[in-house]
C-alpha cells in the first residue's frame, strides 16, 4: 500500500505533515510508503515531510511518465522489502 497526501494550501500541507507523522508512529502503518503530491513550491514542508518519513515529494505540474515511474519504483522497493523479510 502506498499512501498519498496531496495539498494545495499551506494549512492543508500542515495537516498532511501531521498525518505522515501519525502513520509513522503506528506499528501497523510504520512501513507504509508516503508520497506527498503538492502544488506548493519547494520549501520547509518538503524537508519536513522527508524528515517525518515520506519517501517522495512530487511537485505539480509533473510529467505523467515521471509520476508513474516514481510510484512503480516505490512498489518495487516494497516488494523487495517483503521478500527480504519473508526470507529472514
C-alpha positions, 0 to 999 in steps of 0.5 A: 500500500502506498499512501498519498497526501496531496495539498494545495494550501499551506494549512492543508500541507500542515495537516498532511505533515501531521498525518505522515507523522501519525502513520509513522508512529503506528506499528501497523502503518510504520512501513507504509510508503508516503508520497506527498503530491503538492502544488506548493513550491519547494520549501520547509514542508518538503524537508519536513515531510522527508524528515517525518518519513515520506519517501517522495515529494512530487511537485505539480505540474509533473510529467505523467511518465515521471509520476508513474515511474516514481510510484512503480519504483516505490512498489518495487522497493516494497516488494523487495522489502517483503521478500527480504523479510519473508526470507529472514 
